[in-house]
Amino acid sequence: MVMNKLALVGGTPVRTKPFPAWPQFDEREVEAVASVVRSGQWGRLAGTEVAQLEKEFAAAHDAKYALGVTNGTTALEVALLALGIGPGDEVIVPAYTFVASATCVLTVNAIPVFADIDLDTFNIDLDSVRAKITPRTKAIIPVHFAGLPVNMDELLALAREHNLHVVEDTAHGHGAKWRGKGVGSHGEFGAFSFQASKNMNSGEGGIVITNDHELYERANSLHSFGRLPGRPWYEHHMYSGNLRLTEMQAAILRVQLARLPEQNRVRAANAQLLSSLLREIPGITPVDPETPESAERVYHLYMFRYNSEEFAGLSKERFLEALNAEGIPAAGGYPVPLYKQHLFTNKMVRSKGCPFTCPLYEGPEVDYTKEHLPNSEQACVEAVWFAQNVLLGNEGDVRDIAAAIRKIQQNAAQLVQG
């Protein structure tokens, strides 16, 4: 039986109740910030909150060292700089990811080389990575996309085979594990974001983790004007700037870190239920593969692939309109792979054409307009995203999502014909 009229054309929506808001906070965050304000020690150099956060976050992610920085992008940049990545070098990154995963490479005057993704996981495809390796390749930046760990055994084996550095982009991976060890602690560095949408949120902010003391010392100097521990304050040993996290941000994040395990548990339980419901709907393929025993995933996003043929040819854009009208907040993800962004197709960089015109770069002319990575392009066409806070509700909220999708499917022809 055809369900009631779609909300998009004047019907009653499946739900009007909002999903859980983000960020989630209570008096603990308020008191944490107030305590910093009352202390009068608002900056990292005089305060204690950033140092405590670094210890707690490193321990939670099985790393020896952590360094609070201004945001997730600078976390990636600090990692690359500490590894000595620079002019003439190439760094392999996935094509389906946020732009910072690649612009961090440009910032250090190296060349981003794009690899395809696996459509079952939306993580970087290692066969594609292998095909992109050249004598100029110095590093790989795997992204644990949506919170699903990359197969780090295979990636690290490939990196060792070619003597490559690994910087894990863990902006989506707070609390995820691979073989019982926190993501971000497997490569030389892991870079996390605390931007407002992330599963730990201080509005802005980031952190970089490592198990290598020498790399930590270099990163520490890079994030604070080239200073060295134990040396005079007005003594600078390398070119850098002020990339320090603030005490107020750290105070908030320490509370957020304490909340994280329970929030991750709730998201995972709701995602499991949602996947079981969506697998019963033709044309909806959850990007939620059975997680191997070696991995413990988290959910920064919940994603599925949308096949319009099972919805009477209804376009993804129109499907999203209908879904949002039914009270289900959804988005279409990235509209194009990174290599189709204007800054790459036009090579819009800051340094008079560098790194592309750098005399130290001995590779062929870089032309991203000739790039074609079929899985990344298909992901842009098919992917539908739910933000992580959608998974912080209850079972009824999850069932509403599936009900709304079924309702659209049963009335899809009306939207196509209309």
Beta strands, then each sheet from edge to edge (+ up, - down):
strand 1: 65-69
strand 2: 90-94
strand 3: 111-115
strand 4: 137-140
strand 5: 165-169
strand 6: 177-178
strand 7: 181-182
strand 8: 189-193
strand 9: 206-210
strand 10: 284-286
strand 11: 295-296
strand 12: 301-306
strand 13: 383-387
sheet 1: 1+ 9- 8+ 5+ 4+ 2+ 3+
sheet 2: 7+ 6- 11+
sheet 3: 10+ 12- 13+
end
